[in-house]
Amino acid sequence: MENHKKIFSGSEITALAVKNILEENHVEYLERNDVQSAVRAGFGTSIQAVHIFVFEEDVPKVRELLTGFELADED
């Protein structure tokens, strides 16, 4: 994931909305879902358990598309 940047961390429900917007605009993304990982292992999760990453070159476009969402801080 060297060329990827985290743009969102949050709940599964909000992540679904973010993913729908990305898909509608043909933006490729990676999802890390700590909720599902924790459930399979028998543990609890934090509130911000879903993380979405996009290619670095797509970050400006994604930030514009997701205006109004609480996005991950820039590193």
C-alpha positions as CSV (number, residue, x, y, z in Angstrom):
1,M,0.0,0.0,0.0
2,E,2.9,2.3,-0.6
3,N,1.0,4.4,-3.2
4,H,-2.1,4.5,-1.1
5,K,-3.3,7.2,1.3
6,K,-6.0,6.7,4.0
7,I,-8.9,9.0,3.3
8,F,-11.5,7.7,5.8
9,S,-11.8,5.9,9.1
10,G,-15.2,5.4,10.6
11,S,-18.2,3.1,11.1
12,E,-19.3,0.5,8.7
13,I,-22.4,2.4,7.8
14,T,-20.6,5.6,6.9
15,A,-18.0,3.6,5.1
16,L,-20.7,2.2,2.8
17,A,-21.8,5.7,1.8
18,V,-18.1,6.6,1.1
19,K,-17.6,3.5,-0.9
20,N,-20.7,4.1,-3.0
21,I,-19.6,7.6,-3.9
22,L,-16.1,6.3,-4.9
23,E,-17.7,3.5,-7.0
24,E,-20.1,5.9,-8.7
25,N,-17.1,8.1,-9.7
26,H,-14.9,5.1,-10.7
27,V,-12.3,5.7,-8.0
28,E,-10.4,2.5,-7.0
29,Y,-10.0,2.0,-3.3
30,L,-8.9,-0.5,-0.7
31,E,-10.9,-1.3,2.5
32,R,-9.5,-2.6,5.8
33,N,-12.4,-3.7,7.9
34,D,-11.3,-4.2,11.5
35,V,-14.9,-5.0,12.5
36,Q,-15.0,-8.2,10.6
37,S,-11.5,-9.1,11.7
38,A,-12.5,-8.6,15.4
39,V,-15.7,-10.5,15.0
40,R,-13.9,-13.5,13.6
41,A,-11.4,-13.4,16.4
42,G,-14.0,-12.9,19.1
43,F,-12.9,-9.4,20.1
44,G,-14.7,-6.0,20.3
45,T,-13.9,-3.1,18.0
46,S,-13.5,0.6,18.1
47,I,-15.9,3.1,16.6
48,Q,-13.5,3.9,13.7
49,A,-13.0,0.4,12.6
50,V,-13.3,0.7,8.8
51,H,-10.5,2.3,6.9
52,I,-10.6,3.3,3.2
53,F,-7.5,4.0,1.2
54,V,-7.1,5.4,-2.3
55,F,-4.2,6.0,-4.7
56,E,-2.2,9.1,-3.7
57,E,-3.0,10.7,-7.1
58,D,-6.7,10.4,-6.5
59,V,-6.7,12.2,-3.1
60,P,-7.6,15.7,-4.4
61,K,-10.5,14.3,-6.4
62,V,-11.7,12.2,-3.5
63,R,-11.5,15.1,-1.0
64,E,-13.7,17.1,-3.4
65,L,-16.2,14.2,-3.9
66,L,-16.4,13.6,-0.1
67,T,-17.0,17.1,1.0
68,G,-19.1,16.9,4.1
69,F,-17.6,13.7,5.4
70,E,-15.1,13.6,8.2
71,L,-12.0,12.4,6.3
72,A,-8.8,11.1,7.8
73,D,-6.2,13.7,8.6
74,E,-3.4,14.2,6.2
75,D,-0.1,12.7,7.2
